[in-house]
Amino acid sequence: MFGLLNLGSLLLGLIAWILPLVNLTRNKKQENNNWVVLSVISISACCISLCFQIFYTYHKVTAEDWIALMDTMYAVAFTSAILLIVTIILNIITMSVYRYKTAK
């Protein structure tokens, strides 16, 4: 059951990255008025993904699986930071593209 938290975190992290890319590719093809909604969903997916990782870590702490925590915490912290930074950068790029487009 708790292993699904990692799978859910991975899927939501991918969604958090894919939605801004979809926003950017739709920019060239058609008028896109719902870019704000997709950006909010992207940031929400990133937040939920990080929350799943916190729940999984909490599970390991309550199970007192200290070896697993010591082995994986660096990778979890590093990938969580990468997920957050890339999601923010992609959404900032999306916001700047659409703000420039609506300013014309």
PyMOL commands that set and color helices and strands:
alter all, ss='L'
color gray80, all
select helices_A, chain A and resi 3-29+35-62+66-103
alter helices_A, ss='H'
color red, helices_A
deselect
rebuild
show_as cartoon
